[in-house]
Amino acid sequence: MITTRPYTNSIYQTSITDYYNGVLKLGDGESYGTGNLLYDGRSLLTAAHVFDGRNYDRLKIYLYDGVNNFTAYASIKHHIYYDEYDLNNDIAIVTFEQTFDSMYQRYQLYRDNSEINKKYTAVGYGDVGTGYTGETFADEIYKLKTTNTFDADLKTLIDYANETLPWKPIKDAILISDFDNGYSNTDIIGSLSNKPHYGTGSMEGSLGGGDSGGAAFINGLIAAIASYTATIGPTATAGDIDDEINSSYGEIAAYQRVSYNQEFIDKTVRQNYPDAPKTKEQVKKIVDEDDIYAYFMLEYLPLRNSVDDVISVNYKTIDGTAIAGVDYIATSGQLNLYKDESYAIIAIELLDDNIKESNEYFSLQVSDPNYGSFGDGVVTLTAIRTIVDDDFF
């Protein structure tokens, strides 16, 4: 991360026990980037260019959590329309053969396209430096966090600049932040729009090499994925302080918008669920403690008002005799049924132990249907799963 103050300042530090411990360094042993553990507990969301945009059925991945180094095997799927030249659709899913330890935070997606002018926290393992020096190279890998705001999307930037950019981005798919320190001479977006865009001012940061794939979090949800930096301008009043692409003051950072890419993310995660049911008859209401997941299925059978409607519900787990953090991993989020889907799966991770105990149960509650209905007068639906103990001695 490139910061306004020295990277050793406490405001940029992370901990293995904090909310961002699910942000991991990942690579193939030669190059690396940053990845973020998704809601399924076994997939990391990252940038496609971290793995050169290549798909793999099975690859040894080198991981680091800020304290521990470890390896695991995974498949890699990048967005089908990934463009390595203009870095459009620079998104990939790395799916591991096993779920991660329950100590690591799982993250849901920020699904609304309301990111502009919102503050975010970015986390990554990239090179360090300040806005004055630009990117420098450290002898060690540091996991840092910093803040900024999304100043615009690229469509708005092009409108501001009234010019064609030297690359060809998908305008609605890229969010941008300029890197200023609260001063007008580096506030490139403010200069172009004739409105000050100081963001988080002296607390701002930007991206260094190795931060690619790291998440920008809004309210704890993954809103965007770090992709690249660029320089534009200068204008009459602001610009890049050194006219080099090195993440110095006056440059912009570009992030892949998660709300734009959520269908690819959701469908890729669902396709990788092991032994997931495909019909309601295949859904197991009684599961074994050593199963990876307990599955729930949401079906929508009527015709949609519009073929493009995305039906959504909110969901959350509720303890019964099974306790979150002991018997399963609690979760809550939004499930989308996309236009070509009549059903979708919600997977809840189970936690195995070596304690002999009685069978236990928990439930999943769904509510707030959008573009759909549970039926007249029905506000919520609840389903129960029973966990059968597998410890006999």
C-alpha positions as CSV (number, residue, x, y, z in Angstrom):
1,M,0.0,0.0,0.0
2,I,1.2,3.5,-0.8
3,T,0.3,5.9,2.1
4,T,0.5,9.5,3.1
5,R,2.5,8.7,6.3
6,P,5.3,6.2,6.7
7,Y,3.9,2.6,6.3
8,T,5.1,1.8,9.9
9,N,2.4,4.1,11.3
10,S,-0.1,2.2,13.5
11,I,-3.1,3.4,11.4
12,Y,-2.0,1.1,8.6
13,Q,-1.3,-2.0,10.5
14,T,-3.3,-5.2,10.5
15,S,-3.5,-8.2,12.8
16,I,-4.0,-11.9,12.3
17,T,-7.0,-11.6,14.7
18,D,-8.7,-8.6,13.1
19,Y,-11.6,-8.4,10.6
20,Y,-9.3,-8.4,7.6
21,N,-7.5,-11.7,8.4
22,G,-9.4,-13.3,5.5
23,V,-7.3,-11.2,3.1
24,L,-4.4,-13.3,2.1
25,K,-1.3,-13.1,-0.1
26,L,-1.4,-15.7,-2.8
27,G,0.7,-16.7,-5.8
28,D,2.2,-19.5,-7.9
29,G,5.6,-19.3,-6.3
30,E,7.0,-16.8,-8.9
31,S,4.6,-13.8,-8.7
32,Y,1.9,-12.9,-6.2
33,G,-1.0,-10.7,-5.4
34,T,-3.8,-10.4,-2.8
35,G,-7.0,-12.5,-2.5
36,N,-10.1,-12.3,-0.3
37,L,-11.9,-15.2,1.3
38,L,-15.5,-15.4,0.0
39,Y,-18.7,-16.5,1.7
40,D,-18.2,-20.2,0.8
41,G,-15.1,-20.5,2.9
42,R,-13.0,-22.0,0.2
43,S,-12.7,-19.5,-2.6
44,L,-10.5,-16.4,-2.9
45,L,-11.6,-13.5,-5.1
46,T,-8.6,-11.8,-6.8
47,A,-7.5,-10.1,-10.0
48,A,-7.2,-12.2,-13.1
49,H,-3.8,-10.7,-14.0
50,V,-2.3,-12.1,-10.8
51,F,-2.3,-15.5,-12.6
52,D,-1.7,-14.0,-16.1
53,G,-5.4,-14.6,-16.9
54,R,-4.9,-18.3,-17.1
55,N,-7.3,-21.0,-16.0
56,Y,-6.1,-24.0,-14.0
57,D,-7.7,-27.2,-13.0
58,R,-5.2,-27.8,-10.2
59,L,-2.3,-25.5,-9.2
60,K,-0.2,-25.3,-6.0
61,I,-0.9,-22.0,-4.4
62,Y,1.5,-20.3,-2.0
63,L,-0.4,-18.4,0.7
64,Y,0.6,-16.0,3.5
65,D,-1.8,-14.5,6.1
66,G,0.6,-11.9,7.6
67,V,2.1,-14.4,10.1
68,N,2.0,-17.9,8.6
69,N,3.1,-19.3,5.2
70,F,1.3,-22.3,3.8
71,T,0.4,-24.0,0.6
72,A,-2.8,-25.6,-0.8
73,Y,-4.1,-26.8,-4.2
74,A,-6.8,-24.9,-6.0
75,S,-8.5,-24.4,-9.4
76,I,-8.5,-21.0,-11.0
77,K,-11.2,-19.5,-13.2
78,H,-10.9,-16.0,-14.6
79,H,-13.7,-14.0,-16.1
80,I,-14.6,-15.3,-19.6
81,Y,-14.2,-11.7,-21.0
82,Y,-10.9,-10.9,-19.2
83,D,-8.9,-8.5,-21.4
84,E,-5.2,-8.5,-20.5
85,Y,-4.4,-5.4,-22.5
86,D,-7.0,-3.0,-21.1
87,L,-7.6,-5.0,-17.9
88,N,-11.3,-5.2,-18.3
89,N,-13.1,-7.9,-16.3
90,D,-9.9,-8.3,-14.3
91,I,-11.5,-10.8,-11.9
92,A,-10.7,-14.4,-11.0
93,I,-11.9,-17.0,-8.5
94,V,-9.4,-19.3,-6.8
95,T,-11.2,-22.3,-5.4
96,F,-9.4,-24.6,-2.9
97,E,-10.0,-28.3,-2.3
98,Q,-10.7,-27.7,1.3
99,T,-12.4,-24.9,3.3
100,F,-10.1,-22.6,5.2
101,D,-9.8,-22.7,9.0
102,S,-12.8,-21.1,10.7
103,M,-10.5,-18.5,12.2
104,Y,-10.4,-16.7,8.9
105,Q,-13.1,-14.1,8.1
106,R,-15.5,-14.9,5.2
107,Y,-16.7,-11.9,3.2
108,Q,-20.0,-11.1,1.5
109,L,-20.3,-8.8,-1.6
110,Y,-21.4,-5.2,-1.7
111,R,-24.1,-5.6,-4.3
112,D,-25.5,-2.1,-4.8
113,N,-24.0,0.2,-7.5
114,S,-24.0,3.1,-4.9
115,E,-20.2,3.1,-4.3
116,I,-19.4,6.6,-5.6
117,N,-18.4,9.0,-2.8
118,K,-18.3,6.3,-0.2
119,K,-15.3,5.7,2.0
120,Y,-13.6,2.3,1.8
121,T,-10.8,0.4,3.5
122,A,-8.3,-1.3,1.1
123,V,-6.1,-4.1,2.3
124,G,-3.2,-5.7,0.5
125,Y,0.4,-7.1,0.6
126,G,1.9,-4.7,-2.0
127,D,5.0,-2.5,-2.1
128,V,5.2,0.4,0.2
129,G,6.0,4.1,-0.2
130,T,4.4,7.5,0.3
131,G,2.6,9.8,-2.0
132,Y,5.8,11.9,-2.4
133,T,8.1,9.0,-3.2
134,G,5.7,6.8,-5.0
135,E,6.2,3.0,-4.9
136,T,9.4,1.7,-3.3
137,F,10.5,-1.8,-2.7
138,A,10.8,-3.3,0.8
139,D,12.8,-6.3,1.9
140,E,9.7,-7.8,3.6
141,I,6.1,-8.3,2.7
142,Y,3.8,-6.1,4.7
143,K,0.0,-6.5,5.1
144,L,-1.4,-3.0,5.3
145,K,-4.7,-1.2,5.2
146,T,-5.6,2.3,4.1
147,T,-8.6,4.3,3.2
148,N,-9.9,6.4,0.4
149,T,-13.2,7.1,-1.4
150,F,-14.5,6.1,-4.8
151,D,-14.5,9.4,-6.6
152,A,-16.1,8.3,-9.8
153,D,-16.5,5.5,-12.3
154,L,-14.5,5.6,-15.5
155,K,-17.5,6.8,-17.5
156,T,-17.8,9.8,-15.3
157,L,-14.0,10.4,-15.5
158,I,-14.2,10.4,-19.3
159,D,-17.0,12.9,-19.2
160,Y,-15.0,15.1,-16.8
161,A,-11.9,14.9,-18.9
162,N,-13.8,15.4,-22.2
163,E,-11.2,13.2,-23.9
164,T,-10.5,9.6,-24.9
165,L,-8.3,7.7,-22.5
166,P,-5.2,5.9,-23.9
167,W,-6.8,2.6,-22.9
168,K,-10.3,1.2,-23.5
169,P,-12.0,0.5,-20.2
170,I,-15.6,-0.8,-19.8
171,K,-16.9,2.5,-18.5
172,D,-19.4,1.2,-15.9
173,A,-17.2,-1.6,-14.6
174,I,-14.3,0.4,-13.2
175,L,-14.3,2.5,-10.0
176,I,-11.6,5.1,-9.5
177,S,-10.0,6.9,-6.6
178,D,-7.5,9.7,-7.0
179,F,-4.6,9.9,-4.5
180,D,-4.3,13.3,-3.0
181,N,-3.3,14.4,0.5
182,G,-6.1,16.8,1.0
183,Y,-4.6,19.5,-1.3
184,S,-6.0,20.8,-4.5
185,N,-2.7,20.5,-6.5
186,T,-3.0,16.6,-6.4
187,D,-6.8,16.4,-6.5
188,I,-7.1,15.4,-10.1
189,I,-10.7,14.3,-10.0
190,G,-11.7,17.5,-8.2
191,S,-9.9,19.6,-10.8
192,L,-11.6,17.8,-13.7
193,S,-15.0,18.0,-12.2
194,N,-14.6,21.5,-10.8
195,K,-15.7,20.1,-7.4
196,P,-13.2,19.3,-4.6
197,H,-12.7,15.5,-4.2
198,Y,-10.4,15.3,-1.2
199,G,-11.7,11.9,-0.1
200,T,-10.1,11.0,3.2
201,G,-7.5,13.7,2.8
202,S,-4.3,13.1,4.9
203,M,-5.5,9.5,5.6
204,E,-5.7,8.5,1.9
205,G,-3.7,5.7,0.3
206,S,-3.3,4.0,-3.0
207,L,-2.1,0.8,-4.6
208,G,1.4,-0.7,-4.9
209,G,2.6,-3.8,-6.8
210,G,1.3,-6.9,-5.0
211,D,-1.9,-5.1,-3.9
212,S,-3.6,-6.4,-7.1
213,G,-6.6,-8.5,-6.2
214,G,-7.0,-6.9,-2.8
215,A,-10.5,-5.9,-1.7
216,A,-11.8,-2.4,-1.1
217,F,-14.4,-2.9,1.7
218,I,-17.5,-0.7,2.3
219,N,-19.2,-1.5,5.6
220,G,-17.3,-4.7,5.8
221,L,-18.4,-6.0,2.3
222,I,-16.2,-6.5,-0.7
223,A,-17.1,-3.6,-3.0
224,A,-14.2,-3.7,-5.5
225,I,-11.0,-5.5,-6.4
226,A,-7.7,-3.6,-6.9
227,S,-6.6,-3.7,-10.5
228,Y,-4.1,-1.0,-11.7
229,T,-2.9,2.6,-11.3
230,A,-2.7,5.2,-14.0
231,T,-1.9,8.9,-14.6
232,I,-4.1,11.4,-16.4
233,G,-3.8,15.1,-17.0
234,P,-2.3,17.2,-15.8
235,T,-5.0,19.9,-15.7
236,A,-4.4,23.6,-15.2
237,T,-4.6,23.2,-11.4
238,A,-3.7,19.5,-10.5
239,G,-1.8,16.5,-11.7
240,D,0.7,13.7,-11.1
241,I,3.5,15.2,-9.1
242,D,6.3,13.4,-11.0
243,D,4.6,12.3,-14.3
244,E,5.5,8.7,-13.7
245,I,3.2,5.8,-13.1
246,N,4.5,4.9,-9.6
247,S,1.4,5.5,-7.4
248,S,2.5,9.0,-6.3
249,Y,0.2,11.9,-5.5
250,G,-2.0,12.9,-8.4
251,E,-2.5,9.4,-9.9
252,I,-5.6,7.3,-9.9
253,A,-6.2,3.8,-8.7
254,A,-8.6,1.6,-10.7
255,Y,-10.8,-1.1,-9.1
256,Q,-13.0,-3.7,-10.7
257,R,-16.5,-3.1,-9.5
258,V,-18.0,-6.1,-7.7
259,S,-21.6,-5.0,-8.2
260,Y,-20.9,-5.2,-12.0
261,N,-19.3,-8.6,-11.6
262,Q,-21.5,-10.3,-9.0
263,E,-23.1,-12.7,-11.4
264,F,-19.8,-14.2,-12.4
265,I,-18.7,-14.4,-8.8
266,D,-21.9,-16.0,-7.5
267,K,-22.2,-18.5,-10.3
268,T,-18.6,-19.6,-10.2
269,V,-18.8,-20.2,-6.4
270,R,-22.0,-22.2,-6.8
271,Q,-20.6,-24.3,-9.6
272,N,-17.8,-25.4,-7.3
273,Y,-19.9,-26.6,-4.4
274,P,-19.1,-30.3,-3.9
275,D,-22.1,-32.7,-4.3
276,A,-24.5,-29.8,-4.3
277,P,-28.2,-30.8,-4.9
278,K,-29.7,-30.1,-8.3
279,T,-33.3,-30.9,-7.4
280,K,-35.3,-30.4,-4.2
281,E,-35.5,-34.2,-3.8
282,Q,-31.7,-34.2,-3.5
283,V,-31.6,-31.7,-0.6
284,K,-30.5,-33.4,2.6
285,K,-32.4,-32.2,5.7
286,I,-30.2,-34.4,7.9
287,V,-26.4,-34.0,7.4
288,D,-23.3,-35.6,8.9
289,E,-21.0,-33.6,11.1
290,D,-18.1,-34.3,8.7
291,D,-19.9,-33.0,5.7
292,I,-18.4,-29.8,4.3
293,Y,-21.7,-28.0,3.9
294,A,-25.4,-28.2,4.8
295,Y,-27.2,-27.1,1.6
296,F,-30.5,-25.1,1.3
297,M,-32.2,-24.6,-2.0
298,L,-34.3,-21.6,-3.1
299,E,-36.6,-22.2,-6.1
300,Y,-38.6,-19.7,-8.1
301,L,-41.0,-21.3,-10.5
302,P,-43.4,-18.7,-11.8
303,L,-42.6,-16.6,-14.9
304,R,-40.8,-13.4,-14.3
305,N,-42.3,-10.0,-15.1
306,S,-39.2,-9.3,-17.1
307,V,-36.6,-11.8,-18.4
308,D,-33.9,-9.5,-17.0
309,D,-35.2,-9.5,-13.5
310,V,-32.8,-10.6,-10.8
311,I,-34.7,-12.2,-8.0
312,S,-33.1,-11.8,-4.6
313,V,-33.7,-12.7,-0.9
314,N,-31.8,-11.9,2.3
315,Y,-30.8,-14.9,4.4
316,K,-29.3,-15.5,7.8
317,T,-28.5,-18.5,10.0
318,I,-30.2,-19.0,13.4
319,D,-28.9,-21.1,16.3
320,G,-30.9,-24.0,17.6
321,T,-29.2,-26.7,19.7
322,A,-26.3,-26.3,17.1
323,I,-24.2,-23.2,18.0
324,A,-22.6,-20.9,15.5
325,G,-18.8,-21.0,15.8
326,V,-18.9,-24.5,17.4
327,D,-21.1,-26.6,15.1
328,Y,-21.4,-24.4,12.0
329,I,-20.2,-21.0,10.7
330,A,-22.8,-18.3,11.0
331,T,-23.5,-16.3,7.9
332,S,-26.0,-13.7,6.5
333,G,-26.2,-12.2,3.1
334,Q,-28.1,-11.8,-0.1
335,L,-28.9,-14.6,-2.6
336,N,-29.5,-13.7,-6.2
337,L,-31.3,-15.8,-8.8
338,Y,-30.1,-14.6,-12.2
339,K,-32.2,-14.5,-15.3
340,D,-31.3,-18.0,-16.5
341,E,-31.7,-19.6,-13.0
342,S,-34.9,-21.2,-11.5
343,Y,-33.1,-22.2,-8.3
344,A,-29.9,-21.4,-6.3
345,I,-28.1,-23.0,-3.4
346,I,-27.1,-21.5,-0.1
347,A,-24.3,-23.5,1.5
348,I,-23.6,-23.3,5.2
349,E,-20.2,-24.6,6.4
350,L,-20.2,-27.2,9.1
351,L,-17.6,-27.6,11.8
352,D,-16.4,-31.1,12.7
353,D,-15.0,-31.9,16.2
354,N,-14.0,-34.9,18.2
355,I,-16.6,-34.5,20.9
356,K,-19.4,-37.1,21.3
357,E,-22.7,-35.3,21.5
358,S,-26.3,-35.6,20.6
359,N,-27.7,-34.7,17.2
360,E,-28.2,-30.9,16.9
361,Y,-30.0,-28.5,14.6
362,F,-29.9,-25.0,13.3
363,S,-32.1,-23.1,10.8
364,L,-31.8,-20.7,7.9
365,Q,-34.3,-17.9,7.5
366,V,-34.9,-16.1,4.2
367,S,-36.8,-12.8,3.9
368,D,-37.3,-9.6,1.8
369,P,-37.9,-11.1,-1.6
370,N,-37.2,-8.7,-4.5
371,Y,-39.0,-9.3,-7.8
372,G,-40.7,-12.3,-6.2
373,S,-43.0,-13.4,-3.4
374,F,-43.3,-16.1,-0.8
375,G,-47.1,-16.0,-1.1
376,D,-49.8,-13.9,0.3
377,G,-49.1,-12.8,3.9
378,V,-45.8,-14.8,4.1
379,V,-42.9,-12.6,5.2
380,T,-40.2,-15.1,6.0
381,L,-39.4,-18.7,5.2
382,T,-37.4,-21.0,7.6
383,A,-35.8,-24.4,7.0
384,I,-34.0,-26.6,9.5
385,R,-31.0,-28.8,9.2
386,T,-30.1,-31.5,11.7
387,I,-26.4,-32.4,12.2
388,V,-25.7,-36.0,13.1
389,D,-22.7,-36.5,15.3
390,D,-20.0,-38.7,13.9
391,D,-18.0,-39.3,17.1
392,F,-18.5,-42.7,18.7
393,F,-15.9,-42.8,21.4
